[in-house]
Amino acid sequence: MDEVTQAVENLKKEWSQAVSQLEENITAIESCGKAGKGTEEANSLPRLNGSAQDALQLLKSLQFRLDLLAQQLPTFDEVQSGQATLKSWDEQYKKLRVSLRNANLQAKDNIRQAAQEERALLLGGGEESTIRRRNLQTKAGMTSAAESITESLRRSRQMMVQEVERSASTLATFDESTSVLRKADGEYQGHRSLLMRTRGLLSTMQRQDVLDRIILTIGFIIFSLVVLYVVSRRIGLLTLQRKLADAIRSGSLSAEDIVAKAQHGPAPANVPAPAPQIYDEL
């Protein structure tokens, strides 16, 4: 069973126990004064009302907790069931408040009637009336002291309950803050690993960029050298063509000689070329 579902079931059990206790207090308040002891039971009425008010506060607290848990139930049907339970609790709470008010009105009527009977009895003559007055005074003093102590203890208990609820709320806030911090730490770790991978990729890209620059520079240098070589060769051929054309125009070299040289290849480097005067003599 889910933790939230189990918590809701526990709340239902606490609600049933609190309702039973409150109904017992309401019954005791309603019957207050019926035993013919108006003064004694009038002194115990504040204690009964204090217990009833504590039970009502407990029921209100259970309603608030159920309202929080109903939104966290795992399924939609359970959420609807929790809302329906909360609505029925609210109606039951209102009925119990009305019953408590009616019980207090009934108790006041009973106490008034019992007090009138006791007054009539005390005003009567005889030794019995005197003894009864003394007993009532003694019991009233003791009851008043007991009620004062009970009321003080009830206030102390109420303050302790409030402190416990405040502490529980503070602990819940701390737990929520802890979960948020853990989630933030997990996200930070994820971002940190992502940043490390990004830094590695940037380093790789920088190295690749440097390598690409080196390759481009070397390629440009090689291309420039090739261009220079081609241009120099082209300039040399143009110069040679110009010299040949000048030789042909001057008559020092004929076209047949040029063809013969092209067929036999260039002369060896260690053999000096024939002087131009030989071609002139031929």
Disulfide bonds with the S-S distance in Angstrom:
none
